[in-house]
Amino acid sequence: MHLKRRMCSVLMTLGLLAGLFTPTARAAQVEITAPSAILMDAATGEILYELDDHVRLVPASVTKIMTLLLVMEALDSRRITWDDTVTASAAAAGKGGSQVYLEEGEQMPLREMVKCVVVSSANDCATALAEHVYGSEAVFVEKMNERAAQLGMADTHFVNCTGLDDDPDAAEHLTSAYDIALMSRELLKHDEIRAYTTIWMDTVRGGAFGLSNTNKLVRFYDGTTGLKTGFTRAAGYCMSATAERGGLELIAVVLHCATSTDRFQSAKALLDYGFANYCHVSPVPDAALPDVHVRLGQQSAITPVLADETQILLDKSLQGSVRYDLQVQSAVTAPVEPGQRLGSVKVIAGDQVVSEVPVVAAEAVARLGWWALTKGYLRAALSA
């Protein structure tokens, strides 16, 4: 617990430092038709562009990002497994909109259900998955809202797991571009989902039913990693588009576009802007961190580590001027605790410190006991 508290303190400090050096969003340089949008760095969560990104709007099937997130987290916790078979209820089979036409009682492997949701935005499969994870869509939606609160999605309230707006309370199903970026970023932490979000065309039911991705960027935009589209009359054309180039992954959310073309063009414009103007640099210096001597310790030295190796977002124009200032104590007195600060690495671009990362002890070193100290003094005296 002590280590956790120390590391939390270190990470809070890092968060404050990151806030000081966040690149300024150059909104005037991006031309889009989307009325609400955001561009976020997936690694750091830093915002590169924002336009009315906290306006609460209906999100259509982009809702399913949260549905998929809960499914992935249920897999992580072993509540369900990839080898499960999912049975369609009457409620799931009765869902309208995008679907794969499940019949009541039809069984499908969980992997295929996830594929149908991701690739074809199947509302029937989304509902079947929700029921499989938590027994009913109603309970699943409660969990969606709980998770949204945990992620800081203050603009969000879900009433279903699909984004369909034919429910009596559909007008209360609201979120924002900012909140969608938050849940998109969380979903991207599950690498397994990328095996589905990058599919262009595939089949289910033993090849009998074809799927085509509603996200046309998967085929037509270099580096696309996902993520989810949506459309209803009330929501207009929406999407959360994610792409990665050169180690930089970006999340572009656009809401309430007038046409599908506007949706894809706006998302592409945001991604193009991000890749043209920003890059990642590593906080890890080229030189190895030197060992730190431990006085009166049960081991004589420790090799320190960086408290955090998260990539640093940087204006691309500064990429060639990056240098590192490494400051590490030469010695420390035992006892040493894991996470104890032993120095820092400053990442400097041009004449600006863009990040300062603590250098910490990776392990504990206990202090020598009185008997070991006495023997050491005696040996030293006898050899003098």
Protein Blocks (a to p, Z undefined) as FASTA:
>chain_A
ZZmmmmmmmmmmmmmmmmmmgccddfklpccfbfbdcdddfklopafbdchklbccdekj
mlmmmmmmmmmmmmmnomacfkbccdddfklmmpghjdehiaehiacdfklmmmmmmmno
paklmmmmmmmmnopaklmmmmmmmmmmmnopakbccfbfnopakbfklmmmccdfklmm
mmmmmmmmmmklmmmmmpfbdceehhpaccddfblklmmpghiabjbdcddfklopaddd
dddeehiacddddehifbfklmmmmmmmmmmmmmmmgccddfbdfbdcdddddehiabfb
dcdddfbfcdcdddfklmmmgccdddddfbdcddddehiafbdcdddehjacfbdcdddd
fbdcddddfklmmmmmmmmmmmZZ
